[in-house]
């Protein structure tokens, strides 16, 4: 596989969403990403520029995690 194709497949497209904690189902999986703890707050959703910066930061952290090979289960599609 060419380098260009590998780079295209290694991209992560993050999104930011507010969620009601009462509707989150606990799972046995955990993902420690210390770089994302302070990135998204309630104030992030007030301005578009803040949202874009938060997305860029999340993308950077997730791509580094993917390329390092840690938590492979997180980046594989679900099999039903």
C-alpha positions in Angstrom: 0.0 0.0 0.0 1.3 3.4 -0.9 2.2 6.1 1.7 -0.5 8.3 0.4 -3.2 5.6 0.9 -1.9 4.8 4.4 -2.1 8.4 5.4 -5.7 8.6 4.1 -6.7 5.5 6.1 -5.1 6.7 9.3 -7.2 9.9 9.5 -9.7 10.3 12.3 -12.7 12.6 11.9 -13.9 13.6 15.4 -17.1 15.3 16.4 -18.2 17.0 19.6 -21.6 16.4 21.1 -23.3 17.2 24.4 -24.8 14.1 26.0 -27.1 13.6 29.0 -25.2 11.5 31.5 -28.3 9.6 32.5 -28.5 8.0 29.0 -24.9 6.7 28.9 -24.6 3.0 29.2 -21.5 1.8 31.1 -19.2 -0.6 29.4 -16.3 -2.7 30.4 -14.0 -0.6 28.2 -12.1 2.5 29.3 -9.9 4.8 27.4 -7.5 7.0 29.2 -6.9 10.2 27.2 -5.5 12.8 29.5 -5.2 15.3 26.6 -8.9 15.5 26.2 -10.0 16.2 29.8 -10.0 20.0 29.6 -10.6 20.5 25.9 -14.4 20.2 25.8 -16.5 22.3 28.3 -19.9 23.9 28.2 -18.3 27.2 27.0 -16.8 25.3 24.0 -20.3 25.2 22.3 -20.9 28.9 22.5 -18.6 30.0 19.7 -17.7 28.2 16.4 -14.0 29.0 16.7 -13.8 27.3 20.1 -15.5 24.2 18.7 -13.1 24.0 15.8 -10.1 24.3 18.1 -11.5 21.5 20.3 -12.0 19.3 17.3 -8.5 19.9 16.1 -7.1 19.0 19.5 -9.2 15.9 19.8 -8.2 14.8 16.3 -4.5 15.2 17.1 -4.8 13.2 20.3 -6.8 10.4 18.8 -4.5 10.1 15.7 -1.4 9.9 18.0 -3.1 7.2 20.0 -4.1 5.2 16.9 -0.6 5.4 15.4 1.1 4.3 18.6 -1.0 1.1 18.5 -2.6 1.4 21.9 -6.2 0.5 22.4 -6.7 -1.2 19.1 -10.2 -2.3 20.1 -11.3 1.3 20.2 -10.5 1.9 16.5 -12.0 -1.3 15.1 -15.5 -1.4 13.8 -18.2 -3.2 15.8 -19.1 -6.7 14.7 -22.7 -7.7 15.3 
